[in-house]
Amino acid sequence: MTMKYQLRKLIMSAAATLSALSLNAAGDIEINNLGVNNTLVRIKGDSRYVLLPVQESNEDARINVIVDGKIVETIYVRMATSRTDFTVPYDLSPYKGKNVILDVVTPQSRSSVREAKGDVCWKNISLTDTLDLTDRELQYRPLFHHTPQYGWMNDPNGMFYKDGVWHLYYQWNPYGSKWQNLSWGHSTSTDLINWEHQPVALTPDGLGYIFSGSSAIDHNNTAGFGEDAVVAIYTSAGTNQMQSLAYSNNDGADFTVLTSNPIITLESEARDPNFFWNEQTGEWNLALAHALDHEMLFFTSPDLKNWTLQSSFGKGLGAQDGVWECPDLFRLPVDGTDKEKWVLICNINPGGPFGGSGVQYFVGDWDGKKFTVDTDADGKVPTKWLDHGKDNYALVSWSDTPDGRRTAIGWMSNWDYAAEVPTSQYRSANTLPRELSLFTASDGQIYMANVPSPEVISLRDRLVTSVKNSSLNSKDKVYNLPAVNDGVCEFTVDFNAETADSIMMTLSNKAGEHVDMVYNPATHTLSFDRRNSGNVGFSDAFPVVTVAPTHETDGKVSLRVFIDRSSIELFGNEGRFSMTNLVFPTHPYTTLEIKSLGGKARMSNLRIYSIKLY
């Protein structure tokens, strides 16, 4: 969730064992150890949840959920052997009054059944009707970014806007804080800031896990599911990947899965379908990531169910490392002109600008069947990145947005270390929502800008610091960050480099941990150094310096920076460059220091705002 009070209300604890507030008698769970790695858990009574003990360092156990003798679901949980790191709830309410057995197959080798019976999970498994919703991970849980209630989250997907409500779906594992059991989690918001968690929207079925995809409103009932039905097309990931469809007649609260799935099959790996209604051609268009071939495939359809492959794009162009994923295709006006261009977003991992994940994009034209990319003066296709931090991935936009907006959001992490960051109750947050636009830079190329959505301004609380005009030299100017809410804040500032070689901003805390952000007017770049930002030892890929081009020629830079408990998002020159980076300080940052090096510079319009809690 986004705000402290909502977190305390909504978030299920996973940092410590969820409390069994209505614990049933021991007789309501019967443990039958059948062998060195197979155990039956018989559940009696009508409790709402069974709490499964998890030990993160273990491998996944396979659990077949058997109801009245039939397997209704298979989930994977890292069942605890020597210690319980946290528990996860499995909802038993759909099976009330029925016989429920968990058939657990653990991967850990055991020399005897006696040894297997000693696993702590069999002693700590419990039943409850009420869950302890207290948030136990306040050190790093964001205050104003969307996070899952508990468990693992990665790509945002399936997002649409309808009747004043923003719908955000996301890749979710409700049974652990690492990748597994992928479903579509679901949150809604009326302001893009405060998010309310909804029941899971899509869960794994006979075709596999529910991977990323997109949703749109079928205003013309082309598919026959009803006027204004919400249609989702996603990747079913079983032994292989294929594309499936589901539809909703209750505004995306839940979906009916098409019984004739899959709707698109290929002879090679492809995923993350992104589709939209093309008014100009009067049909549906769909982009599909041909992941290992480093290209996008484009399809058309009259009815969302029957698709025709029209073309491909991308082989040999742009960044080619890793896999291509999570496409998005849309049209935007070019600022200051009467032109419009199409943008093809191509998320890539690994191969991002600073290792691991990154958001690549291409600017060009789309005729409804084929994408033609713009080239530079030498006839080449330049590689373009939307964000020059390390922690913005799988960025895609909402469909059916009001007022012609192109609003997007990303997964605020990186596959280099997403499963190792120092949280366990939950893993991963989303970036701030962002508005996308196009501008022409000094090199004549058209680039994409991204700025915080206008709703984000409502986060500002008190103006705690205001400096209208100040000269800079080698002596630090020191400003205190708000003491309230662990230093979480927003600040804005304008610089003129004048004669300086560089301008440095440093965020620091009482432990001596610090983040250095340095503007270099000679190279027209801004760097972000998190090598000494706090806890950086969980991954060798984490302590890095990221660098962004500032797309200016006059030594002037305007910044808007958001500091949350475990992230810093920086937007420069009205979004012409941005950086998103995670940080895990052992104590909150308390000061902002600013100075120039190698000459004098000028700072103006420094404003530091505390963040409002709802």
VEXMARDO-253461 format. One line per field, with one value per residue (C-alpha): residue number from 1; residue in three letters; x, y, z. Coordinates in nm, 2 decimals. Example, Ala and Ser with C-alpha at 12.3 -4.5 7.8 and 13.67 -1.06 7.14 Angstrom:
k c(1|2)
r c(ALA|SER)
c1 c(1.23|1.37)
c2 c(-0.45|-0.11)
c3 c(0.78|0.71)
END
This chain:
k c(1|2|3|4|5|6|7|8|9|10|11|12|13|14|15|16|17|18|19|20|21|22|23|24|25|26|27|28|29|30|31|32|33|34|35|36|37|38|39|40|41|42|43|44|45|46|47|48|49|50|51|52|53|54|55|56|57|58|59|60|61|62|63|64|65|66|67|68|69|70|71|72|73|74|75|76|77|78|79|80|81|82|83|84|85|86|87|88|89|90|91|92|93|94|95|96|97|98|99|100|101|102|103|104|105|106|107|108|109|110|111|112|113|114|115|116|117|118|119|120|121|122|123|124|125|126|127|128|129|130|131|132|133|134|135|136|137|138|139|140|141|142|143|144|145|146|147|148|149|150|151|152|153|154|155|156|157|158|159|160|161|162|163|164|165|166|167|168|169|170|171|172|173|174|175|176|177|178|179|180|181|182|183|184|185|186|187|188|189|190|191|192|193|194|195|196|197|198|199|200|201|202|203|204|205|206|207|208|209|210|211|212|213|214|215|216|217|218|219|220|221|222|223|224|225|226|227|228|229|230|231|232|233|234|235|236|237|238|239|240|241|242|243|244|245|246|247|248|249|250|251|252|253|254|255|256|257|258|259|260|261|262|263|264|265|266|267|268|269|270|271|272|273|274|275|276|277|278|279|280|281|282|283|284|285|286|287|288|289|290|291|292|293|294|295|296|297|298|299|300|301|302|303|304|305|306|307|308|309|310|311|312|313|314|315|316|317|318|319|320|321|322|323|324|325|326|327|328|329|330|331|332|333|334|335|336|337|338|339|340|341|342|343|344|345|346|347|348|349|350|351|352|353|354|355|356|357|358|359|360|361|362|363|364|365|366|367|368|369|370|371|372|373|374|375|376|377|378|379|380|381|382|383|384|385|386|387|388|389|390|391|392|393|394|395|396|397|398|399|400|401|402|403|404|405|406|407|408|409|410|411|412|413|414|415|416|417|418|419|420|421|422|423|424|425|426|427|428|429|430|431|432|433|434|435|436|437|438|439|440|441|442|443|444|445|446|447|448|449|450|451|452|453|454|455|456|457|458|459|460|461|462|463|464|465|466|467|468|469|470|471|472|473|474|475|476|477|478|479|480|481|482|483|484|485|486|487|488|489|490|491|492|493|494|495|496|497|498|499|500|501|502|503|504|505|506|507|508|509|510|511|512|513|514|515|516|517|518|519|520|521|522|523|524|525|526|527|528|529|530|531|532|533|534|535|536|537|538|539|540|541|542|543|544|545|546|547|548|549|550|551|552|553|554|555|556|557|558|559|560|561|562|563|564|565|566|567|568|569|570|571|572|573|574|575|576|577|578|579|580|581|582|583|584|585|586|587|588|589|590|591|592|593|594|595|596|597|598|599|600|601|602|603|604|605|606|607|608|609|610|611|612|613|614)
r c(MET|THR|MET|LYS|TYR|GLN|LEU|ARG|LYS|LEU|ILE|MET|SER|ALA|ALA|ALA|THR|LEU|SER|ALA|LEU|SER|LEU|ASN|ALA|ALA|GLY|ASP|ILE|GLU|ILE|ASN|ASN|LEU|GLY|VAL|ASN|ASN|THR|LEU|VAL|ARG|ILE|LYS|GLY|ASP|SER|ARG|TYR|VAL|LEU|LEU|PRO|VAL|GLN|GLU|SER|ASN|GLU|ASP|ALA|ARG|ILE|ASN|VAL|ILE|VAL|ASP|GLY|LYS|ILE|VAL|GLU|THR|ILE|TYR|VAL|ARG|MET|ALA|THR|SER|ARG|THR|ASP|PHE|THR|VAL|PRO|TYR|ASP|LEU|SER|PRO|TYR|LYS|GLY|LYS|ASN|VAL|ILE|LEU|ASP|VAL|VAL|THR|PRO|GLN|SER|ARG|SER|SER|VAL|ARG|GLU|ALA|LYS|GLY|ASP|VAL|CYS|TRP|LYS|ASN|ILE|SER|LEU|THR|ASP|THR|LEU|ASP|LEU|THR|ASP|ARG|GLU|LEU|GLN|TYR|ARG|PRO|LEU|PHE|HIS|HIS|THR|PRO|GLN|TYR|GLY|TRP|MET|ASN|ASP|PRO|ASN|GLY|MET|PHE|TYR|LYS|ASP|GLY|VAL|TRP|HIS|LEU|TYR|TYR|GLN|TRP|ASN|PRO|TYR|GLY|SER|LYS|TRP|GLN|ASN|LEU|SER|TRP|GLY|HIS|SER|THR|SER|THR|ASP|LEU|ILE|ASN|TRP|GLU|HIS|GLN|PRO|VAL|ALA|LEU|THR|PRO|ASP|GLY|LEU|GLY|TYR|ILE|PHE|SER|GLY|SER|SER|ALA|ILE|ASP|HIS|ASN|ASN|THR|ALA|GLY|PHE|GLY|GLU|ASP|ALA|VAL|VAL|ALA|ILE|TYR|THR|SER|ALA|GLY|THR|ASN|GLN|MET|GLN|SER|LEU|ALA|TYR|SER|ASN|ASN|ASP|GLY|ALA|ASP|PHE|THR|VAL|LEU|THR|SER|ASN|PRO|ILE|ILE|THR|LEU|GLU|SER|GLU|ALA|ARG|ASP|PRO|ASN|PHE|PHE|TRP|ASN|GLU|GLN|THR|GLY|GLU|TRP|ASN|LEU|ALA|LEU|ALA|HIS|ALA|LEU|ASP|HIS|GLU|MET|LEU|PHE|PHE|THR|SER|PRO|ASP|LEU|LYS|ASN|TRP|THR|LEU|GLN|SER|SER|PHE|GLY|LYS|GLY|LEU|GLY|ALA|GLN|ASP|GLY|VAL|TRP|GLU|CYS|PRO|ASP|LEU|PHE|ARG|LEU|PRO|VAL|ASP|GLY|THR|ASP|LYS|GLU|LYS|TRP|VAL|LEU|ILE|CYS|ASN|ILE|ASN|PRO|GLY|GLY|PRO|PHE|GLY|GLY|SER|GLY|VAL|GLN|TYR|PHE|VAL|GLY|ASP|TRP|ASP|GLY|LYS|LYS|PHE|THR|VAL|ASP|THR|ASP|ALA|ASP|GLY|LYS|VAL|PRO|THR|LYS|TRP|LEU|ASP|HIS|GLY|LYS|ASP|ASN|TYR|ALA|LEU|VAL|SER|TRP|SER|ASP|THR|PRO|ASP|GLY|ARG|ARG|THR|ALA|ILE|GLY|TRP|MET|SER|ASN|TRP|ASP|TYR|ALA|ALA|GLU|VAL|PRO|THR|SER|GLN|TYR|ARG|SER|ALA|ASN|THR|LEU|PRO|ARG|GLU|LEU|SER|LEU|PHE|THR|ALA|SER|ASP|GLY|GLN|ILE|TYR|MET|ALA|ASN|VAL|PRO|SER|PRO|GLU|VAL|ILE|SER|LEU|ARG|ASP|ARG|LEU|VAL|THR|SER|VAL|LYS|ASN|SER|SER|LEU|ASN|SER|LYS|ASP|LYS|VAL|TYR|ASN|LEU|PRO|ALA|VAL|ASN|ASP|GLY|VAL|CYS|GLU|PHE|THR|VAL|ASP|PHE|ASN|ALA|GLU|THR|ALA|ASP|SER|ILE|MET|MET|THR|LEU|SER|ASN|LYS|ALA|GLY|GLU|HIS|VAL|ASP|MET|VAL|TYR|ASN|PRO|ALA|THR|HIS|THR|LEU|SER|PHE|ASP|ARG|ARG|ASN|SER|GLY|ASN|VAL|GLY|PHE|SER|ASP|ALA|PHE|PRO|VAL|VAL|THR|VAL|ALA|PRO|THR|HIS|GLU|THR|ASP|GLY|LYS|VAL|SER|LEU|ARG|VAL|PHE|ILE|ASP|ARG|SER|SER|ILE|GLU|LEU|PHE|GLY|ASN|GLU|GLY|ARG|PHE|SER|MET|THR|ASN|LEU|VAL|PHE|PRO|THR|HIS|PRO|TYR|THR|THR|LEU|GLU|ILE|LYS|SER|LEU|GLY|GLY|LYS|ALA|ARG|MET|SER|ASN|LEU|ARG|ILE|TYR|SER|ILE|LYS|LEU|TYR)
c1 c(0.00|0.10|0.04|0.14|-0.21|-0.34|-0.05|-0.13|-0.49|-0.43|-0.10|-0.07|0.24|0.51|0.82|0.73|0.48|0.13|-0.06|-0.32|-0.58|-0.84|-0.62|-0.80|-0.72|-0.43|-0.68|-0.79|-0.46|-0.34|0.01|0.08|0.45|0.46|0.82|1.15|1.00|0.62|0.37|0.00|-0.16|-0.52|-0.73|-1.04|-1.30|-1.39|-1.11|-1.05|-0.67|-0.40|-0.07|0.23|0.57|0.84|1.22|1.36|1.69|1.51|1.40|1.03|0.81|0.53|0.19|-0.11|-0.43|-0.67|-1.04|-1.28|-1.02|-0.95|-0.65|-0.78|-0.45|-0.08|0.13|0.50|0.62|0.96|0.85|1.05|1.29|1.52|1.36|1.05|1.13|0.76|0.43|0.20|-0.18|-0.36|-0.73|-0.95|-1.28|-1.37|-1.36|-1.58|-1.75|-1.52|-1.24|-0.91|-0.57|-0.23|-0.01|0.34|0.65|0.97|1.29|1.52|1.68|1.63|1.79|1.48|1.11|1.21|1.44|1.17|0.92|1.15|1.10|0.97|0.70|0.50|0.50|0.43|0.16|-0.16|-0.52|-0.68|-0.99|-0.83|-0.49|-0.26|-0.23|0.04|0.32|0.65|0.89|0.87|1.24|1.22|0.85|0.77|0.54|0.41|0.48|0.25|0.36|0.19|0.03|0.28|0.48|0.67|0.58|0.73|0.59|0.29|0.04|-0.32|-0.36|-0.67|-0.88|-1.26|-1.52|-1.27|-1.07|-0.72|-0.67|-0.32|-0.25|0.09|0.28|0.23|0.34|0.12|0.31|0.66|0.89|1.07|0.95|0.69|0.31|0.26|-0.09|-0.24|-0.26|-0.49|-0.50|-0.72|-0.70|-0.89|-0.59|-0.28|-0.15|-0.36|-0.41|-0.66|-0.58|-0.84|-0.88|-0.65|-0.78|-0.63|-0.46|-0.27|-0.47|-0.42|-0.22|0.03|0.12|-0.04|0.25|0.23|-0.02|-0.25|-0.62|-0.85|-1.22|-1.41|-1.64|-1.79|-1.84|-1.62|-1.55|-1.92|-1.85|-2.08|-2.06|-1.77|-1.64|-1.28|-1.07|-0.73|-0.48|-0.18|0.08|0.00|0.33|0.34|0.59|0.59|0.45|0.12|-0.13|-0.46|-0.77|-1.01|-1.29|-1.47|-1.82|-1.77|-1.50|-1.21|-1.29|-1.27|-1.23|-1.39|-1.12|-1.19|-1.25|-1.10|-0.76|-0.49|-0.57|-0.21|0.05|0.40|0.68|0.92|0.91|0.69|0.52|0.37|0.10|0.01|-0.30|-0.51|-0.80|-0.67|-0.92|-0.75|-0.77|-1.08|-0.92|-0.72|-0.34|-0.12|0.26|0.42|0.77|0.96|1.19|1.49|1.49|1.52|1.23|0.86|0.58|0.27|-0.07|-0.42|-0.76|-1.13|-1.26|-0.97|-1.00|-0.86|-0.52|-0.31|0.07|0.15|0.52|0.82|1.06|1.39|1.64|1.98|1.85|1.90|2.03|2.03|2.15|1.94|1.57|1.31|1.00|0.69|0.63|0.40|0.30|0.13|0.12|0.24|0.26|0.61|0.63|0.65|0.55|0.23|0.38|0.29|0.51|0.47|0.68|0.76|0.87|1.09|1.20|1.52|1.70|1.99|2.15|2.02|2.25|2.40|2.35|2.05|1.71|1.62|1.35|1.45|1.23|1.22|1.05|0.90|0.58|0.30|0.06|-0.15|0.06|0.43|0.66|0.91|1.18|1.34|1.71|1.98|2.18|2.40|2.11|2.16|1.90|2.03|1.97|1.75|1.67|1.38|1.54|1.91|1.89|1.91|1.56|1.29|1.18|0.87|0.73|0.40|0.11|-0.26|-0.52|-0.83|-0.68|-0.87|-0.79|-0.55|-0.30|-0.02|0.03|0.28|0.43|0.73|0.85|1.11|1.37|1.62|1.65|2.02|1.91|1.53|1.51|1.80|1.70|1.68|1.31|1.10|0.75|0.71|0.95|0.94|0.75|0.63|0.77|0.58|0.32|0.46|0.33|0.51|0.58|0.82|1.07|1.34|1.69|1.98|2.11|1.79|1.67|1.32|1.34|1.08|1.04|0.87|0.75|0.56|0.18|0.00|-0.17|0.17|0.17|-0.09|0.19|0.34|0.28|0.48|0.75|1.03|1.31|1.30|1.61|1.55|1.90|2.25|2.60|2.79|3.16|3.36|3.21|2.91|2.57|2.39|2.01|1.81|1.56|1.22|1.25|0.89|0.84|1.21|1.32|1.08|1.05|1.05|1.29|1.32|1.62|1.76|2.14|2.35|2.70|2.86|3.23|3.21|3.35|3.07|2.79|2.75|2.45|2.50|2.23|2.37|2.28|2.43|2.59|2.80|2.62|2.56|2.44|2.63|2.46|2.70|2.62|2.90|2.83|3.12|2.98|2.61|2.56|2.43|2.57|2.42|2.66|2.50|2.81|2.81|2.43|2.38|2.32|2.48|2.64|2.34|2.45|2.77|2.55|2.40|2.68|2.70|2.72|2.45|2.48|2.21|2.25|2.09|1.99|2.09|2.36|2.37|2.48|2.14|1.96|1.63|1.57|1.28|1.38|1.16|1.31|1.12|1.24|1.42|1.42|1.52|1.36|1.52|1.36|1.56|1.47|1.09|1.16|1.41|1.62|1.53|1.70|1.53|1.75|1.69|1.88|1.87|2.03|2.06|1.93|1.72|1.90|1.89|2.08|2.12|2.46|2.52|2.85|3.03|3.38|3.64|3.47|3.15|2.79|2.45|2.16|1.80|1.45|1.56|1.24|1.22|0.87|0.76|0.53|0.16|0.01|-0.35)
c2 c(0.00|0.36|0.51|0.41|0.39|0.19|-0.05|-0.12|-0.18|-0.40|-0.58|-0.94|-1.00|-1.22|-1.09|-1.29|-1.58|-1.46|-1.48|-1.75|-1.53|-1.81|-2.11|-2.44|-2.73|-2.95|-3.21|-3.00|-3.07|-3.43|-3.49|-3.82|-3.86|-4.11|-4.12|-3.92|-3.64|-3.69|-3.58|-3.55|-3.26|-3.34|-3.03|-3.07|-2.81|-2.49|-2.25|-1.97|-2.01|-2.26|-2.09|-2.25|-2.20|-2.08|-2.10|-1.88|-2.06|-2.39|-2.51|-2.52|-2.80|-2.90|-2.90|-3.06|-2.92|-3.22|-3.15|-3.44|-3.66|-3.43|-3.21|-2.85|-2.66|-2.71|-2.45|-2.43|-2.32|-2.32|-2.53|-2.47|-2.74|-2.59|-2.25|-2.05|-1.72|-1.63|-1.79|-1.75|-1.80|-2.04|-1.95|-2.25|-2.07|-2.20|-2.55|-2.50|-2.82|-3.04|-3.27|-3.09|-3.26|-3.10|-3.35|-3.21|-3.33|-3.17|-3.16|-3.19|-3.54|-3.72|-4.04|-4.16|-4.08|-4.00|-3.72|-3.59|-3.58|-3.33|-3.05|-2.75|-2.69|-2.98|-2.84|-2.48|-2.53|-2.39|-2.28|-1.94|-1.74|-1.40|-1.28|-1.04|-0.74|-0.55|-0.44|-0.56|-0.42|-0.05|0.01|-0.04|-0.06|0.24|0.51|0.64|0.36|0.07|-0.26|-0.60|-0.68|-0.96|-1.20|-1.15|-0.90|-0.83|-0.69|-0.46|-0.58|-0.57|-0.20|-0.01|0.29|0.28|0.50|0.70|0.40|0.30|-0.08|-0.21|-0.59|-0.73|-1.06|-1.20|-1.50|-1.51|-1.80|-1.66|-1.37|-1.52|-1.58|-1.86|-1.94|-1.64|-1.50|-1.15|-0.96|-0.66|-0.31|-0.01|0.36|0.67|0.90|0.69|0.75|0.55|0.19|-0.06|-0.43|-0.64|-1.02|-1.20|-1.17|-1.46|-1.77|-2.05|-2.31|-2.61|-2.41|-2.28|-1.97|-1.64|-1.43|-1.07|-0.93|-0.64|-0.54|-0.31|-0.22|-0.37|-0.07|-0.21|-0.57|-0.71|-1.02|-1.09|-1.08|-0.78|-0.41|-0.25|-0.59|-0.58|-0.82|-0.95|-1.12|-1.28|-1.55|-1.89|-2.03|-2.41|-2.64|-2.37|-2.02|-1.95|-1.66|-1.68|-1.46|-1.39|-1.14|-0.95|-0.81|-0.66|-0.40|-0.63|-0.76|-1.11|-1.28|-1.56|-1.76|-1.85|-2.22|-2.24|-2.10|-2.06|-1.80|-1.77|-2.04|-2.03|-2.28|-2.07|-1.87|-1.56|-1.37|-1.05|-0.96|-0.59|-0.50|-0.20|-0.09|0.09|0.36|0.43|0.07|-0.05|-0.36|-0.47|-0.46|-0.67|-0.67|-0.98|-1.02|-1.29|-1.31|-1.51|-1.39|-1.02|-0.90|-0.80|-0.97|-0.78|-0.93|-0.80|-0.92|-0.82|-0.99|-1.04|-1.42|-1.48|-1.32|-1.29|-1.24|-0.94|-0.85|-0.85|-0.58|-0.56|-0.82|-0.66|-0.33|-0.16|-0.35|-0.72|-0.88|-1.10|-1.14|-0.89|-0.86|-0.65|-0.45|-0.14|0.04|0.38|0.72|1.05|1.41|1.56|1.87|2.20|2.05|1.94|1.59|1.26|0.96|0.60|0.46|0.09|0.01|-0.30|-0.40|-0.60|-0.83|-0.86|-0.59|-0.28|0.03|-0.06|-0.43|-0.64|-0.49|-0.18|0.00|0.04|0.21|0.29|0.59|0.56|0.50|0.24|0.17|-0.09|-0.38|-0.28|-0.06|0.15|0.29|0.64|0.65|0.91|1.13|0.84|0.61|0.41|0.32|0.46|0.27|0.47|0.42|0.57|0.56|0.57|0.42|0.05|-0.01|0.06|-0.24|-0.38|-0.03|-0.03|0.21|0.20|0.16|0.37|0.66|0.99|1.32|1.15|1.08|0.82|0.71|0.43|0.26|0.02|-0.25|-0.09|-0.35|-0.54|-0.91|-0.89|-0.89|-0.87|-1.19|-1.09|-0.73|-0.70|-0.74|-1.06|-0.97|-0.84|-0.81|-0.51|-0.19|0.00|0.32|0.64|0.67|0.87|1.07|1.00|1.26|1.32|1.60|1.68|1.70|1.91|1.62|1.63|1.30|1.25|1.11|1.01|1.21|1.09|1.30|1.22|1.21|1.53|1.34|1.30|1.67|1.59|1.41|1.74|1.84|2.12|2.32|2.28|2.45|2.72|2.89|3.13|3.21|3.10|3.08|2.75|2.68|2.40|2.45|2.23|2.40|2.17|2.13|1.91|1.67|1.64|1.45|1.33|0.99|0.89|1.17|1.07|1.38|1.55|1.82|2.04|2.26|2.45|2.48|2.70|2.55|2.89|2.82|2.50|2.17|1.99|2.03|1.76|1.68|1.43|1.26|1.12|0.98|0.95|0.62|0.80|0.63|0.85|0.89|1.12|1.28|1.48|1.70|1.74|2.03|1.94|1.59|1.69|1.41|1.35|1.05|0.87|0.68|0.44|0.24|0.37|0.42|0.17|-0.21|-0.30|-0.63|-0.86|-0.86|-0.77|-0.61|-0.36|-0.11|0.08|0.43|0.51|0.80|0.98|1.23|1.56|1.66|2.03|2.25|2.56|2.42|2.46|2.17|2.15|1.85|1.70|1.42|1.18|1.00|0.71|0.46|0.24|0.43|0.75|0.87|1.16|1.36|1.63|1.91|1.83|1.46|1.47|1.24|1.03|0.78|0.53|0.36|0.15|0.23|0.05|0.28|0.14|0.47|0.72|1.00|1.32|1.58|1.72|1.88|2.08|2.22|2.30|2.18|2.35|2.68|2.87|2.78|2.91|2.73|2.86|2.75|2.48|2.35|2.05|1.92|1.67|1.39|1.38|1.07|0.99)
c3 c(0.00|-0.01|0.33|0.69|0.82|0.53|0.57|0.93|0.83|0.52|0.52|0.63|0.83|0.68|0.85|1.15|1.19|1.13|1.46|1.48|1.66|1.65|1.67|1.65|1.87|1.76|1.66|1.37|1.18|1.14|1.01|0.83|0.74|0.45|0.37|0.38|0.16|0.15|0.41|0.42|0.61|0.69|0.77|0.98|1.08|0.90|0.98|0.72|0.67|0.72|0.80|0.62|0.78|0.54|0.55|0.26|0.22|0.13|-0.21|-0.29|-0.18|-0.41|-0.24|-0.41|-0.26|-0.26|-0.20|-0.17|-0.34|-0.63|-0.69|-0.72|-0.71|-0.69|-0.51|-0.43|-0.08|0.08|0.38|0.69|0.81|1.08|1.14|1.05|0.89|0.84|0.75|0.45|0.46|0.23|0.21|0.28|0.26|-0.09|0.05|0.36|0.46|0.24|0.31|0.25|0.24|0.16|-0.01|0.05|-0.14|-0.01|-0.21|0.10|0.12|0.45|0.58|0.75|0.82|1.18|1.06|0.82|1.10|1.29|1.03|1.22|0.97|1.10|1.45|1.35|1.09|1.23|1.15|1.21|1.12|1.17|1.06|1.23|0.99|1.16|0.93|1.07|0.81|0.86|0.81|0.43|0.35|0.13|0.25|-0.08|-0.33|-0.41|-0.26|-0.23|0.10|0.14|-0.08|-0.40|-0.67|-1.01|-1.34|-1.34|-1.60|-1.72|-1.62|-1.73|-1.62|-1.59|-1.43|-1.22|-1.10|-1.19|-1.20|-1.14|-1.17|-1.10|-1.10|-0.75|-0.55|-0.24|-0.09|-0.05|-0.11|-0.41|-0.77|-0.79|-0.81|-1.04|-1.04|-1.11|-0.79|-0.81|-0.65|-0.73|-0.68|-0.75|-0.73|-0.82|-0.47|-0.23|-0.33|-0.20|-0.24|-0.40|-0.42|-0.66|-1.02|-1.21|-1.07|-1.23|-1.43|-1.64|-1.90|-1.64|-1.44|-1.53|-1.67|-1.78|-2.03|-2.08|-2.05|-2.24|-2.25|-2.55|-2.60|-2.92|-2.80|-3.08|-2.88|-2.78|-2.41|-2.35|-2.40|-2.21|-2.10|-1.97|-2.17|-2.05|-2.27|-2.10|-2.12|-1.99|-1.88|-1.85|-2.01|-2.29|-2.33|-2.51|-2.50|-2.33|-2.28|-2.00|-1.96|-1.69|-1.67|-1.33|-1.40|-1.35|-1.00|-1.14|-1.48|-1.67|-1.85|-2.21|-2.23|-2.58|-2.47|-2.58|-2.85|-2.99|-3.01|-3.16|-3.20|-2.99|-2.66|-2.67|-2.39|-2.25|-2.51|-2.52|-2.72|-2.81|-3.04|-3.35|-3.44|-3.77|-3.90|-3.71|-3.56|-3.26|-3.27|-3.04|-2.97|-2.84|-2.72|-2.91|-2.61|-2.72|-3.07|-2.96|-3.16|-3.13|-3.32|-3.43|-3.48|-3.58|-3.49|-3.55|-3.24|-2.98|-3.02|-3.38|-3.44|-3.76|-3.75|-3.96|-3.91|-3.68|-3.56|-3.38|-3.48|-3.47|-3.35|-3.01|-2.71|-2.80|-2.48|-2.26|-2.35|-2.48|-2.27|-2.18|-2.49|-2.51|-2.83|-2.84|-3.01|-2.86|-2.98|-3.01|-2.79|-2.97|-3.31|-3.48|-3.53|-3.37|-3.34|-3.22|-2.94|-2.89|-2.54|-2.52|-2.16|-2.17|-1.92|-1.88|-2.09|-1.91|-1.92|-1.58|-1.58|-1.54|-1.63|-1.82|-2.02|-2.39|-2.64|-3.01|-3.18|-3.53|-3.72|-3.71|-3.99|-3.81|-3.93|-3.93|-3.71|-3.89|-3.67|-3.70|-3.77|-3.69|-3.93|-4.02|-4.09|-3.77|-3.50|-3.17|-2.84|-2.61|-2.24|-2.06|-1.72|-1.64|-1.29|-1.22|-1.07|-1.32|-1.52|-1.70|-1.74|-1.92|-1.95|-1.86|-2.13|-2.17|-1.97|-1.95|-2.13|-2.37|-2.10|-2.14|-1.78|-1.70|-1.40|-1.36|-1.13|-0.89|-0.88|-1.09|-1.17|-1.07|-0.70|-0.67|-0.47|-0.23|-0.12|0.26|0.30|0.35|0.45|0.10|-0.20|-0.44|-0.50|-0.80|-0.92|-0.89|-1.17|-1.46|-1.76|-2.09|-2.36|-2.66|-2.71|-2.97|-2.82|-2.94|-3.15|-3.35|-3.21|-3.06|-2.70|-2.45|-2.13|-1.81|-1.51|-1.20|-1.27|-1.16|-0.88|-0.71|-0.61|-0.34|-0.15|-0.05|0.31|0.47|0.30|0.55|0.36|0.10|-0.06|-0.35|-0.45|-0.33|-0.46|-0.44|-0.38|-0.24|0.11|0.17|0.23|0.47|0.49|0.72|0.58|0.76|1.08|1.05|0.87|0.87|0.64|0.36|0.14|-0.19|-0.29|-0.60|-0.70|-0.99|-1.08|-1.30|-1.33|-1.43|-1.39|-1.19|-1.31|-1.12|-0.87|-0.60|-0.39|-0.10|0.11|0.43|0.77|1.12|1.03|0.76|0.48|0.18|-0.18|-0.41|-0.71|-0.93|-1.23|-1.48|-1.73|-1.96|-2.03|-1.98|-1.74|-1.39|-1.19|-0.89|-0.66|-0.41|-0.33|0.02|0.06|0.34|0.32|-0.02|0.06|-0.03|-0.40|-0.59|-0.85|-0.62|-0.53|-0.86|-1.01|-1.27|-1.52|-1.71|-2.01|-1.91|-2.26|-2.20|-2.35|-2.12|-1.78|-1.63|-1.46|-1.27|-1.05|-0.87|-0.63|-0.42|-0.12|0.02|0.28|0.03|-0.30|-0.47|-0.79|-0.97|-1.26|-1.44|-1.68|-1.69|-1.72|-2.00|-1.79|-1.49|-1.26|-1.03|-0.77|-0.46|-0.14|0.19|0.46|0.80|0.94|0.75|0.56|0.76|0.56|0.21|0.13|-0.18|-0.32|-0.64|-0.73|-0.95|-0.97|-0.86|-0.94|-0.84|-0.68|-0.68|-0.58|-0.34|-0.17|0.06|0.14|0.40|0.27|0.37|0.51|0.44)
END
